[in-house]
Amino acid sequence: MNDQNDNPSAPESSQVPAAWIGWDWADQHHDLFLESAEGQTQRIKLPHQPDRLHSWLKELGQRFGHRKVVLAIEACQSALLPIFVQYGFLELYLINPKSLARFREVVRPSGSKSDDLDCRLACQLVKAHRSLLSEFVVEDELTRELALLVGYRRDLVNERSALANRLKTILKAYYPCAVEMLQDDTTSALAADFVLKFPTLRALQQSAQHQVRKFFKGHGCRLTQGLEERLDSVAPAVAVTEDAAWNNPHSFMACAVADQLKAVIGRVEQIEERICVIAQQHPNHALAQSLPGAAAVLEPRVMAVLGTRADAYPSAQNLAVRDGVAPRRIQSGNSCLIIRRLAKPQFEHQTWIEYAKSSLLTCAWARAFVEAKTNAGKSYYTAIRALAYKWIRIIHACWEQGTTYDEAIYLAALKKSGSPYAR
């Protein structure tokens, strides 16, 4: 971390800004519109080079004596955040692209658009309506690393699933016996190694049965009756075709996919080890561990979503709105419509939804809650979203009080209030 954040003259959040900046990202350069507190304006074009950006930001800090500078940028351009957070005098606002587009329509009904216009409008938006916008909260290093790790883990798991499905499709085309031997599971290192060692039915049949048995035993498989039956089915198995023009290309591609699958599986294991190390150091580790049904995968995700800045979300409603779990109300006159939020941070929203579903496995009151909602005519996923909203309120209360979740205390509270979910 650079020394900008350690500057003793760093401004308080209540200090009047020395300048406002609207920042528009482009592929090769950045367009900026700067307006100082004295009313002076300046248009700036910066190349997309880290050294030039750091140099300009250092000059900006010196120019305004490290007084507060408000900077607005579209929320989708988060690649610049690692640079911005190193400068403590910056107050960051991530503007929803839809909000900026609607603001542009107000001043340009014709629909005209340019980078110069966008950066100027971003500057005007944050200057005039800053009190209505949410300031970007910089989390601690542990939370930032954990958030990136759990996000990349999900990407790797999705890649593993895609490769496993592709491998299964190829095997079914020329080597269905392999799918039977693997019990229809091609997501493991066992599946990748099996295809690499026995790429065709002929290669499998030419291997002695004790060698195949040794292979499975070496991968931690127990010598069950089911495995013995599958081993006995190899010898009488019939190939799809003996045509080399069909089998050779498919076996080559199956091995290529197996190589990729094995590499991804190894990376998943490595990133899970790193997540475990970081999660154990996180301040919210005890709270996440106390949540029923979270387990090893969802615990670090909940920690990353919560972060450590409780002051940034003074109520559970703030957190639920940020992550798109809270429903939105559309009211006009005597009509009132409550619907789910379509625009939301996908990974954070998905974390709460997946945790709500996982809690059903061990939490009786959660199951009763979902049953009551579905019996009342709500769809299953509407009930799950409602449960996720309820969990956010519970977890936020624990987070705010610095305590862990206690099922017995919560059930006692439900019984005391006469809740139908107290079981």
Buried (B, 14 or more C-beta within 10 A) or exposed (E): EBEBEEBEEBBEEEEEBBBBBBBBBBEEBBBBBBBBBEEEEEEBEBEBEEEEBBEBBBEBBEBBEBBBBBBBBBBEBEEBBEBBBBBBBBBBBBBEBEBBBEBBEEEEEEEEEEBBBBBBBBBBBBBEEBEEBEEBEBBEEBBBBBBEBBBBBBEBBEBBEBBBEBBBEBBEBBBBBBBBBBEEEBBBBBBBBBBBBBBBBBEBBEBEEEEBBEBBEEEEEEEEEEBEEBBEEBEEBEBBEEEEEBBEEBBEBBBEBBBBBBEBBEBBEEBBEBBEEBBEEBBBBEBBBBBBBBEEBBBBBBBBBBBBEBEBBEEBBBBBBBBBBBBEEEEEEEEEEEEBBEEBEEBBBBBBBBBBBBBBEBBBBBBBBBBBBBEEEBEEEBBBBBBBBBBBBEBBEBBBEEEBBEBEEBBEEBEEEEBEBBE
